[in-house]
Amino acid sequence: MTKDSCSEILEKAYRAAAADLEESFISDAELAGKIGLAEPESAVNHALKEAFLALRRAAQAVE
């Protein structure tokens, strides 16, 4: 299994957020709770949550 680049990960996250918006509404708190890594309080985990939520807000703004 190969690892995705950061841009590929963000692109997948953006597509997932856009698909989520089309299917049903989920609160940012619920969404953040669904994103996790092995170390729940790690800085990487926090940064990923923030990036994913920012992408989601951007997708909502485009609509």
C-alpha positions as CSV (number, residue, x, y, z in Angstrom):
1,M,0.0,0.0,0.0
2,T,1.4,3.4,-0.9
3,K,0.9,6.5,1.1
4,D,-0.9,9.5,-0.4
5,S,0.7,12.9,-0.7
6,C,-0.7,15.7,1.5
7,S,-2.4,17.2,-1.5
8,E,-4.1,13.9,-2.4
9,I,-5.3,13.5,1.2
10,L,-6.7,17.0,1.2
11,E,-8.4,16.4,-2.2
12,K,-10.0,13.2,-0.8
13,A,-11.1,15.1,2.3
14,Y,-12.6,17.9,0.1
15,R,-14.5,15.3,-2.0
16,A,-15.7,13.6,1.1
17,A,-16.9,16.8,2.6
18,A,-18.7,17.8,-0.7
19,A,-20.4,14.4,-0.8
20,D,-21.4,14.7,2.8
21,L,-23.0,18.0,2.1
22,E,-25.0,16.5,-0.8
23,E,-26.2,13.6,1.3
24,S,-27.2,15.0,4.6
25,F,-26.3,17.7,7.2
26,I,-23.9,16.7,10.0
27,S,-22.7,19.2,12.6
28,D,-19.1,20.3,12.7
29,A,-18.8,18.8,16.1
30,E,-20.1,15.4,14.9
31,L,-17.8,15.6,11.9
32,A,-14.8,16.4,14.0
33,G,-15.6,13.4,16.2
34,K,-15.5,11.1,13.2
35,I,-12.0,12.1,12.2
36,G,-9.4,10.5,14.4
37,L,-5.9,9.1,14.5
38,A,-4.2,6.7,16.8
39,E,-3.2,9.6,19.1
40,P,-6.4,11.5,19.7
41,E,-4.8,14.5,21.3
42,S,-1.9,14.8,18.8
43,A,-1.1,18.1,17.0
44,V,-1.4,16.2,13.7
45,N,-4.9,15.0,14.6
46,H,-6.0,18.5,15.6
47,A,-4.5,20.0,12.4
48,L,-6.3,17.4,10.2
49,K,-9.6,18.2,11.9
50,E,-9.2,21.9,11.5
51,A,-8.2,21.4,7.8
52,F,-11.2,19.1,7.1
53,L,-13.6,21.5,8.8
54,A,-12.2,24.5,6.8
55,L,-12.6,22.5,3.6
56,R,-16.2,21.7,4.6
57,R,-16.9,25.4,5.3
58,A,-15.4,26.4,2.0
59,A,-17.6,23.8,0.2
60,Q,-20.6,25.2,1.9
61,A,-19.7,28.8,0.9
62,V,-19.4,27.8,-2.7
63,E,-23.0,26.4,-2.8
